[in-house]
Amino acid sequence: MIKLLFALIATHTLLFASFSGTIIDYKTNKPIRKAMISDSKITVKSDENGSFSINSKEKNYHIKAYGYRPYSFTQDLNNTTISIEPINIKALYLTFWGANIYSKTTAKILKIIEETQINAIVVDVKNEYGSTSYRTSFKQANSYGAYEKRTIGNIKNFMKLMKSKGIYTIARVVVFKDELQASNNEDYAIKKTDGSIWRNHDNMAWVDPFDKRSHRYTVAIAEDAAARGFDEINFDYIRFPAKRWLKLSKKNTQENRIKAIEDFLRLARNKLRKYGVFISVDTYGNVCWEKGDSGIGQKIESLSKYSDYISPMLYPSGFASGSFGLDAPSEEPYIVIYRSIKNVQDRINPQRIRPWLQYFKDYAHTRKHYRKFEVNEQMRASRDINTSGWMMWSPSSKYHLEYFKPKK
């Protein structure tokens, strides 16, 4: 009986060994509190001294902390000190059609990264139509022809090039706006009241955010991107359409909408945990000012439960005349960015906010071109309010090297 008891204890110890360590800042050697340490199933956080202990039978671990690069390691020893690198993300969006190591668009962005403060790129992995920029391992999407318009012929070589230059890579994955998925799965496509598939102004269909099949589909593509080595998965169109009188599988209430978006993010977090990637979500800029969900299922409080970063699209042109007490908000880009983030700092730490900034002509007010001054004012506001960085949106991915400060 005693031998059996010892055998059971030994087996339990082997299966669930406790691994401990301390996490510190690579540059300052100071401990990092509330860093997240994960295996594939569980996550623990470091204490005030940067110390942690995780009970796991696994060998692979991942560390995430806001404002730092993700870090993955295999460790068998206790009392290990691990240093991770701080990073303030300064990212340029690389369009679906320009994402290719042989394209002029990519070449120009790489030159900007080499000569300026830019240190990250946002790459379309799944766009609004539902196409993937490379051939993923997800058979269902491939059977719909999602890869047929791919621009990245060899994702391994693409990622190898980015990693060799120390570039932080963000995979943009469009969620519920998906013509390919909806047209091939009419039973859970969003429909008009007459039962026909609804399409928005650019003739694209959406899948029903209430239907868990739509969740699993997009998360599978996000998983593939994580497995390829992306540092972060950025979910866009993670919302309901801003349209009334559509036919959905559940009653279209605020409570139900918020729960559906949370369910998607919970699934994504659980599936992506084993890769150690950050999760960010894109929102309308007015999420920083609305108390409700704006009719689309987005609230700062709910989105932040299962994601790491919130990325509001704080384009000054996107705010109506009269916002911030301004006739033309696009004339005051600093005020728009700074005040929007300050307005939510009681709900979320600004370090967990990484806004999308405007790099295109004003379309709503004075029609002015956004040049170096306007671009730099947005970046300055993001820095002054202590965000984790920013992402720059140019629909064409055309940027001016001289707009960005040189590296120091």
C-alpha positions as CSV (number, residue, x, y, z in Angstrom):
1,M,0.0,0.0,0.0
2,I,2.8,2.4,0.9
3,K,4.7,1.5,-2.3
4,L,1.5,2.3,-4.3
5,L,1.2,5.6,-2.5
6,F,4.8,6.6,-3.3
7,A,4.2,5.5,-6.9
8,L,1.2,7.7,-7.2
9,I,3.0,10.7,-5.7
10,A,5.9,10.2,-8.1
11,T,3.6,9.9,-11.1
12,H,1.8,13.1,-10.1
13,T,5.1,14.9,-9.7
14,L,6.3,13.9,-13.1
15,L,3.0,14.9,-14.7
16,F,2.6,18.2,-13.0
17,A,6.1,19.6,-12.1
18,S,6.3,23.1,-10.7
19,F,8.5,25.4,-12.8
20,S,9.6,28.7,-11.2
21,G,11.4,31.8,-12.4
22,T,11.8,35.5,-12.4
23,I,11.1,37.9,-15.3
24,I,13.0,41.1,-15.7
25,D,13.3,43.9,-18.2
26,Y,16.2,43.3,-20.7
27,K,17.4,47.0,-20.5
28,T,16.8,47.9,-16.9
29,N,17.1,44.6,-15.2
30,K,14.0,45.6,-13.2
31,P,11.4,42.9,-12.4
32,I,8.2,42.8,-14.5
33,R,4.9,42.5,-12.6
34,K,1.8,40.9,-14.1
35,A,3.7,39.2,-17.0
36,M,1.7,36.3,-18.4
37,I,3.5,32.9,-18.4
38,S,1.7,30.2,-20.3
39,D,1.9,26.6,-21.5
40,S,-0.7,25.4,-24.0
41,K,-3.5,25.3,-21.4
42,I,-2.9,27.6,-18.4
43,T,-1.7,31.1,-17.8
44,V,-0.2,32.5,-14.5
45,K,1.1,36.0,-13.8
46,S,4.3,37.2,-12.2
47,D,4.1,38.9,-8.8
48,E,5.5,42.3,-7.7
49,N,9.0,40.9,-7.8
50,G,8.6,39.4,-11.3
51,S,8.5,35.9,-9.8
52,F,6.2,33.1,-11.0
53,S,5.5,29.5,-10.6
54,I,3.6,27.3,-13.0
55,N,2.5,23.7,-12.5
56,S,2.8,22.0,-15.9
57,K,3.8,18.8,-17.5
58,E,4.8,20.6,-20.7
59,K,8.2,21.7,-21.9
60,N,7.3,24.8,-23.9
61,Y,6.5,28.1,-22.3
62,H,5.6,31.6,-23.5
63,I,5.8,35.0,-21.8
64,K,3.8,38.0,-22.7
65,A,3.9,41.4,-21.0
66,Y,2.4,44.6,-22.3
67,G,5.0,46.7,-24.0
68,Y,7.4,43.8,-24.6
69,R,8.2,41.4,-27.4
70,P,6.7,37.9,-26.9
71,Y,9.2,35.4,-25.6
72,S,9.1,31.6,-26.0
73,F,11.4,29.1,-24.4
74,T,11.9,25.5,-23.3
75,Q,13.1,25.1,-19.8
76,D,13.6,22.3,-17.3
77,L,15.4,24.2,-14.5
78,N,14.0,26.1,-11.6
79,N,14.9,29.5,-10.3
80,T,15.6,30.8,-13.8
81,T,15.9,34.5,-14.5
82,I,14.4,35.5,-17.9
83,S,14.9,38.9,-19.5
84,I,12.5,40.1,-22.1
85,E,12.8,43.0,-24.5
86,P,10.7,46.2,-24.3
87,I,9.3,47.5,-27.5
88,N,7.1,50.4,-28.4
89,I,5.3,49.3,-31.6
90,K,5.5,51.6,-34.6
91,A,3.9,49.7,-37.4
92,L,3.0,50.3,-41.0
93,Y,0.2,48.5,-42.7
94,L,1.3,46.4,-45.7
95,T,-1.6,45.9,-48.1
96,F,-2.7,42.4,-49.2
97,W,-1.5,43.1,-52.7
98,G,1.8,44.5,-51.7
99,A,2.8,41.6,-49.3
100,N,5.5,39.9,-51.2
101,I,9.3,39.9,-50.6
102,Y,9.8,40.8,-54.3
103,S,7.3,43.7,-54.4
104,K,8.3,47.3,-54.7
105,T,5.8,48.1,-51.9
106,T,7.5,45.7,-49.4
107,A,10.9,46.9,-50.5
108,K,10.0,50.6,-49.8
109,I,8.6,49.7,-46.4
110,L,11.8,47.7,-45.5
111,K,13.9,50.7,-46.4
112,I,11.8,52.9,-44.1
113,I,12.3,50.3,-41.3
114,E,16.0,50.3,-41.8
115,E,16.4,54.1,-41.7
116,T,13.7,55.2,-39.3
117,Q,11.9,54.4,-36.0
118,I,9.5,52.0,-37.7
119,N,9.9,48.5,-36.2
120,A,6.7,46.6,-37.2
121,I,4.4,45.7,-40.0
122,V,0.8,44.7,-40.2
123,V,0.2,42.1,-42.9
124,D,-3.1,41.0,-44.3
125,V,-3.4,37.3,-43.7
126,K,-7.2,37.2,-44.3
127,N,-8.8,40.1,-46.0
128,E,-12.4,41.4,-46.2
129,Y,-13.2,39.1,-49.2
130,G,-12.0,36.1,-47.3
131,S,-8.8,35.6,-49.3
132,T,-5.6,34.5,-47.6
133,S,-2.3,36.1,-48.6
134,Y,-0.6,32.7,-48.5
135,R,-1.9,29.1,-48.7
136,T,-2.7,28.1,-45.2
137,S,-3.1,24.6,-43.9
138,F,-6.8,25.2,-43.3
139,K,-8.5,22.8,-45.7
140,Q,-12.0,24.3,-45.5
141,A,-10.8,27.8,-46.6
142,N,-8.6,26.3,-49.3
143,S,-11.6,24.3,-50.6
144,Y,-13.3,27.7,-51.2
145,G,-10.3,29.0,-53.1
146,A,-9.2,31.4,-50.4
147,Y,-5.6,31.0,-51.4
148,E,-6.1,31.5,-55.1
149,K,-5.3,35.2,-55.1
150,R,-2.4,34.8,-52.6
151,T,0.5,37.2,-53.0
152,I,3.0,35.5,-50.7
153,G,4.2,32.4,-52.5
154,N,6.4,31.2,-49.7
155,I,5.4,32.3,-46.3
156,K,8.4,30.6,-44.7
157,N,10.8,32.8,-46.7
158,F,8.6,35.9,-46.0
159,M,8.7,35.3,-42.2
160,K,12.4,34.5,-42.3
161,L,13.2,37.8,-44.0
162,M,11.1,39.8,-41.4
163,K,12.7,38.0,-38.4
164,S,16.2,38.5,-39.8
165,K,15.6,42.2,-39.6
166,G,14.1,42.1,-36.1
167,I,10.7,43.3,-37.4
168,Y,7.7,42.7,-35.1
169,T,5.1,41.0,-37.3
170,I,1.3,41.5,-36.9
171,A,-1.2,39.3,-38.9
172,R,-4.4,41.2,-39.7
173,V,-7.2,38.7,-39.8
174,V,-10.7,40.0,-40.9
175,V,-13.3,38.1,-38.9
176,F,-17.0,38.4,-39.7
177,K,-16.9,40.2,-43.0
178,D,-16.1,37.3,-45.3
179,E,-17.7,36.9,-48.8
180,L,-16.0,33.6,-49.5
181,Q,-17.1,31.9,-46.2
182,A,-20.6,33.4,-46.4
183,S,-21.3,32.5,-50.0
184,N,-20.1,28.9,-49.3
185,N,-22.1,28.6,-46.1
186,E,-25.4,30.3,-46.8
187,D,-27.0,28.7,-43.7
188,Y,-25.0,30.9,-41.4
189,A,-24.5,34.0,-43.7
190,I,-26.2,37.1,-42.5
191,K,-29.5,37.6,-44.4
192,K,-32.1,40.1,-45.2
193,T,-35.5,39.7,-43.7
194,D,-36.6,38.0,-47.0
195,G,-34.1,35.3,-46.4
196,S,-31.6,36.3,-49.2
197,I,-27.9,36.9,-48.3
198,W,-27.3,40.5,-47.3
199,R,-24.3,42.3,-48.7
200,N,-23.0,45.7,-47.7
201,H,-22.1,48.7,-49.9
202,D,-19.1,47.1,-51.4
203,N,-21.1,43.9,-52.2
204,M,-19.5,41.7,-49.6
205,A,-21.4,39.2,-47.4
206,W,-20.9,38.6,-43.7
207,V,-21.2,35.6,-41.5
208,D,-23.4,35.5,-38.4
209,P,-21.3,36.4,-35.3
210,F,-23.8,34.4,-33.2
211,D,-22.9,31.1,-35.1
212,K,-19.9,29.3,-33.6
213,R,-19.0,27.8,-37.0
214,S,-17.9,31.3,-38.0
215,H,-15.8,31.6,-34.9
216,R,-14.0,28.3,-35.5
217,Y,-13.4,29.1,-39.2
218,T,-11.5,32.4,-38.6
219,V,-9.7,31.1,-35.5
220,A,-8.3,28.2,-37.6
221,I,-6.7,30.7,-40.0
222,A,-5.4,32.8,-37.0
223,E,-3.9,29.6,-35.6
224,D,-2.1,29.0,-38.9
225,A,-0.6,32.5,-38.8
226,A,0.5,32.1,-35.3
227,A,2.2,28.8,-36.2
228,R,4.1,30.5,-39.0
229,G,5.7,32.8,-36.5
230,F,3.7,36.1,-36.4
231,D,4.1,37.9,-33.1
232,E,0.6,39.1,-32.9
233,I,-2.9,38.4,-34.4
234,N,-4.9,41.5,-35.1
235,F,-8.6,40.9,-35.5
236,D,-10.5,43.4,-37.7
237,Y,-14.2,43.5,-38.4
238,I,-14.7,41.8,-35.1
239,R,-18.2,43.1,-34.8
240,F,-21.8,43.0,-36.1
241,P,-22.6,45.1,-39.1
242,A,-23.7,48.7,-38.3
243,K,-27.0,47.9,-40.0
244,R,-30.5,47.3,-38.6
245,W,-33.2,44.8,-39.7
246,L,-30.9,42.0,-40.6
247,K,-31.7,38.3,-40.0
248,L,-29.5,36.7,-37.4
249,S,-29.7,33.4,-35.5
250,K,-30.3,35.0,-32.2
251,K,-32.2,38.1,-30.9
252,N,-30.1,41.1,-31.7
253,T,-29.7,42.7,-28.3
254,Q,-26.7,44.4,-26.8
255,E,-26.3,41.6,-24.2
256,N,-26.3,38.9,-26.9
257,R,-24.0,40.9,-29.2
258,I,-21.4,41.5,-26.5
259,K,-21.5,37.8,-25.5
260,A,-21.0,36.7,-29.1
261,I,-17.8,38.8,-29.5
262,E,-16.5,37.7,-26.1
263,D,-17.2,34.0,-27.1
264,F,-15.1,34.5,-30.2
265,L,-12.2,36.1,-28.3
266,R,-12.3,33.4,-25.6
267,L,-12.0,30.7,-28.3
268,A,-9.2,32.6,-30.0
269,R,-7.3,33.1,-26.7
270,N,-7.6,29.4,-25.8
271,K,-6.5,28.2,-29.2
272,L,-3.7,30.7,-29.6
273,R,-2.3,30.3,-26.1
274,K,0.2,27.6,-27.1
275,Y,1.8,29.9,-29.7
276,G,2.5,32.8,-27.3
277,V,1.2,35.4,-29.6
278,F,-0.5,38.7,-28.6
279,I,-4.1,39.3,-29.6
280,S,-5.3,42.8,-30.6
281,V,-8.7,43.9,-31.7
282,D,-9.7,46.7,-34.0
283,T,-12.6,49.0,-33.1
284,Y,-14.3,52.1,-34.3
285,G,-12.8,55.2,-32.8
286,N,-16.1,56.1,-31.1
287,V,-15.7,53.1,-28.8
288,C,-13.6,55.4,-26.7
289,W,-16.6,57.6,-26.2
290,E,-19.6,55.3,-26.1
291,K,-20.9,53.7,-23.0
292,G,-22.9,51.1,-24.9
293,D,-21.8,48.7,-27.7
294,S,-22.8,51.1,-30.5
295,G,-25.1,48.4,-31.8
296,I,-22.2,46.3,-33.0
297,G,-21.0,44.3,-29.9
298,Q,-17.9,46.4,-29.1
299,K,-17.2,47.7,-25.6
300,I,-13.7,48.4,-24.2
301,E,-14.5,46.4,-21.0
302,S,-15.7,43.3,-22.8
303,L,-13.1,43.3,-25.6
304,S,-10.2,43.7,-23.1
305,K,-11.2,40.5,-21.2
306,Y,-9.7,38.1,-23.7
307,S,-7.4,40.3,-25.8
308,D,-4.1,42.0,-25.1
309,Y,-4.4,45.2,-27.0
310,I,-7.3,47.4,-28.2
311,S,-6.7,49.2,-31.5
312,P,-9.3,51.9,-32.0
313,M,-9.3,53.5,-35.4
314,L,-8.8,57.0,-34.2
315,Y,-8.8,58.6,-37.6
316,P,-9.5,62.3,-37.1
317,S,-11.5,62.4,-40.3
318,G,-13.8,59.7,-38.8
319,F,-15.2,62.1,-36.2
320,A,-18.2,64.3,-37.0
321,S,-18.1,68.0,-37.0
322,G,-18.6,69.3,-33.4
323,S,-16.6,66.4,-31.8
324,F,-14.1,67.7,-29.3
325,G,-15.7,71.1,-29.8
326,L,-14.1,71.3,-33.2
327,D,-15.8,72.2,-36.5
328,A,-13.2,70.0,-38.3
329,P,-11.6,67.4,-36.1
330,S,-9.2,66.5,-38.9
331,E,-7.6,69.9,-38.3
332,E,-6.5,68.9,-34.8
333,P,-5.1,65.4,-35.0
334,Y,-3.3,65.7,-31.6
335,I,-6.4,66.6,-29.7
336,V,-8.4,63.7,-31.3
337,I,-5.9,61.0,-30.4
338,Y,-4.9,62.3,-27.0
339,R,-8.4,63.0,-25.7
340,S,-9.9,59.8,-27.0
341,I,-7.4,57.6,-25.2
342,K,-7.5,59.7,-22.0
343,N,-11.2,59.3,-22.0
344,V,-10.9,55.5,-21.5
345,Q,-7.8,55.4,-19.2
346,D,-10.1,54.7,-16.2
347,R,-11.3,51.6,-18.0
348,I,-8.1,50.3,-19.5
349,N,-4.4,51.0,-19.1
350,P,-3.2,53.1,-22.0
351,Q,-0.3,50.6,-22.4
352,R,-3.0,48.2,-23.6
353,I,-4.1,50.6,-26.4
354,R,-2.4,50.8,-29.7
355,P,-4.4,53.1,-32.0
356,W,-4.7,53.1,-35.8
357,L,-3.5,56.5,-37.1
358,Q,-4.5,58.3,-40.3
359,Y,-2.2,58.3,-43.2
360,F,-4.6,59.4,-45.9
361,K,-6.3,62.5,-47.2
362,D,-9.1,64.0,-45.0
363,Y,-12.4,62.8,-46.6
364,A,-14.9,64.4,-44.3
365,H,-14.1,68.0,-43.5
366,T,-11.5,70.3,-45.2
367,R,-10.2,67.6,-47.7
368,K,-6.6,68.5,-46.6
369,H,-3.8,66.1,-47.3
370,Y,-2.2,64.5,-44.2
371,R,1.5,65.2,-44.5
372,K,4.4,65.2,-42.1
373,F,2.9,67.6,-39.5
374,E,-0.4,65.8,-39.2
375,V,1.2,62.4,-39.1
376,N,3.7,63.4,-36.4
377,E,1.0,65.1,-34.3
378,Q,-0.8,61.8,-34.1
379,M,2.4,59.9,-33.1
380,R,3.2,62.6,-30.5
381,A,-0.2,62.3,-29.0
382,S,0.1,58.5,-28.7
383,R,3.5,58.9,-27.0
384,D,2.3,61.6,-24.6
385,I,-0.7,59.5,-23.4
386,N,1.7,56.5,-22.9
387,T,0.2,54.0,-25.3
388,S,2.1,50.9,-26.4
389,G,2.7,52.4,-29.8
390,W,0.6,52.8,-32.9
391,M,-0.3,51.4,-36.3
392,M,-0.4,53.6,-39.4
393,W,-3.1,53.0,-42.0
394,S,-2.5,53.9,-45.6
395,P,-4.9,52.0,-47.9
396,S,-2.3,51.9,-50.6
397,S,0.7,51.3,-48.2
398,K,2.5,54.3,-49.7
399,Y,4.5,56.1,-47.0
400,H,7.1,58.8,-47.0
401,L,10.4,58.0,-45.3
402,E,11.0,61.6,-44.3
403,Y,7.7,61.7,-42.3
404,F,9.3,59.4,-39.6
405,K,12.1,60.4,-37.3
406,P,15.4,58.7,-37.9
407,K,16.6,56.1,-35.5
408,K,18.7,57.5,-32.6
